[in-house]
Amino acid sequence: MKMSDLIADFIGEMLSDGGGVAELQRKTLAEQFDCVPSQINYVIETRFSPQNGYLVESQRGGGGYIRIVRMMDDKQRTLVEAARGIGGRLTQNGAAKLTRALVGARLLSPTEGQLLLSACSDGALAEVDHNDRDRLRAAIFRCAILGIAT
């Protein structure tokens, strides 16, 4: 794998871990990958450009940083808002209703909806104490929706 690919993958992981935002220091990243800072610039300019769906902010100077923000389209934004609105508990019936609504609005494909329902079903959560299922179901549903959105 090329150095540029390794750096891009690393920044991509930072974006995923940071919910679509990554802050990095060019010098620190260059030291980590044992390359020159201009290689970091090249990766950012070619892989994380506005044309590729990213905003890049740069603050130069001693404590300078680069902030990369993944821009979301309307579908992604709607899915993120749906995930945020789930709350701490979700019944199997509630998950089914929400999934049907998301599939009906074409925010999820029918296959994604079916997989989500299967993962959140009482059958899949049978080994979990009945009192904890709705809480776990909400967490699974939320994480799956955020995963699909990003």
C-alpha positions in Angstrom: 0.0 0.0 0.0 1.3 3.5 -0.9 2.2 6.0 1.8 -0.5 8.3 0.5 -3.1 5.5 0.9 -1.9 4.8 4.4 -2.2 8.5 5.4 -5.6 8.9 3.7 -6.9 5.7 5.5 -5.6 7.1 8.9 -7.3 10.4 8.3 -10.5 8.6 7.3 -10.4 6.7 10.6 -9.9 9.9 12.5 -13.0 11.3 10.7 -15.0 8.3 11.5 -13.9 8.3 15.2 -14.6 12.0 15.4 -18.1 11.9 13.9 -17.0 13.5 10.6 -14.5 15.9 12.0 -10.7 15.4 12.4 -8.1 17.8 13.7 -4.5 17.1 13.1 -1.1 18.7 13.0 0.8 18.3 9.8 4.2 18.0 11.5 3.0 15.4 14.0 1.3 13.3 11.3 4.4 13.6 9.1 6.6 12.3 12.0 4.2 9.5 12.7 4.4 8.3 9.1 8.1 9.2 8.7 7.4 11.5 5.7 7.7 15.1 4.8 4.9 17.5 5.7 4.3 18.2 2.0 3.2 14.6 1.6 0.4 15.3 4.2 -0.5 18.4 2.2 -0.7 16.3 -1.0 -3.0 13.8 0.6 -5.3 16.4 2.1 -5.4 18.4 -1.2 -6.2 15.3 -3.4 -8.3 13.2 -1.1 -10.1 15.6 1.2 -11.1 18.4 -1.1 -14.5 20.1 -1.4 -15.1 18.1 -4.6 -14.8 15.0 -2.5 -17.2 16.2 0.1 -14.8 17.8 2.7 -14.2 21.2 4.1 -10.6 21.9 5.1 -9.6 24.6 7.6 -6.0 25.4 8.3 -4.5 27.4 11.1 -0.8 28.1 10.6 1.8 28.9 13.2 3.4 27.1 16.2 0.2 25.6 17.5 -1.4 25.3 14.1 -3.7 22.6 13.0 -5.7 21.3 10.1 -9.4 20.6 10.6 -11.1 18.4 8.1 -14.9 18.2 8.2 -17.0 15.7 6.2 -19.9 17.6 4.6 -23.2 15.7 4.7 -25.9 15.6 2.1 -29.6 16.0 3.0 -30.0 12.2 3.4 -27.1 11.9 5.8 -28.2 14.9 7.8 -31.7 13.4 8.1 -30.4 10.0 9.2 -28.1 11.6 11.8 -31.1 13.6 13.2 -33.2 10.4 13.2 -30.4 8.6 15.2 -30.2 11.5 17.7 -33.9 11.3 18.2 -34.1 7.7 19.2 -33.6 8.2 22.9 -32.6 5.6 25.5 -35.1 2.9 24.9 -36.6 1.4 21.7 -39.2 -1.4 21.5 -39.2 -3.9 18.7 -42.5 -2.4 17.5 -41.0 1.1 17.7 -37.9 0.0 15.7 -40.2 -1.6 13.1 -42.2 1.7 12.7 -39.1 3.8 12.5 -37.5 1.5 10.0 -40.6 1.5 7.8 -40.7 5.3 7.8 -37.0 5.5 6.9 -37.4 2.9 4.1 -40.6 4.7 2.9 -38.7 8.0 2.7 -35.9 6.2 0.8 -33.4 7.1 3.5 -32.7 3.3 3.9 -32.8 0.7 1.2 -35.2 -2.2 1.8 -32.2 -4.5 2.4 -30.7 -2.1 5.0 -34.1 -1.9 6.7 -34.4 -5.7 6.9 -30.9 -6.1 8.3 -31.6 -3.4 10.9 -34.8 -5.1 11.9 -33.1 -8.4 12.2 -30.3 -7.0 14.3 -32.8 -5.3 16.6 -35.3 -8.2 16.9 -36.2 -9.9 20.1 -34.8 -13.0 18.6 -31.4 -11.4 18.1 -31.5 -10.1 21.7 -32.8 -13.3 23.2 -29.7 -13.8 25.3 -30.1 -10.3 26.8 -32.1 -9.8 30.0 -35.7 -8.7 29.0 -35.3 -5.5 31.1 -32.2 -4.5 29.1 -33.4 -5.3 25.5 -35.0 -1.9 24.7 -32.0 0.0 25.9 -29.6 -2.3 23.9 -31.9 -2.1 20.9 -31.9 1.7 20.9 -28.1 1.7 21.0 -27.8 -0.8 18.2 -30.4 1.0 16.1 -28.7 4.4 16.7 -25.2 3.1 15.8 -26.4 1.3 12.7 -28.2 4.4 11.4 -25.1 6.6 12.1 -23.0 4.0 10.3 -25.2 4.1 7.3 -25.2 7.9 7.3 -21.4 8.1 7.4 
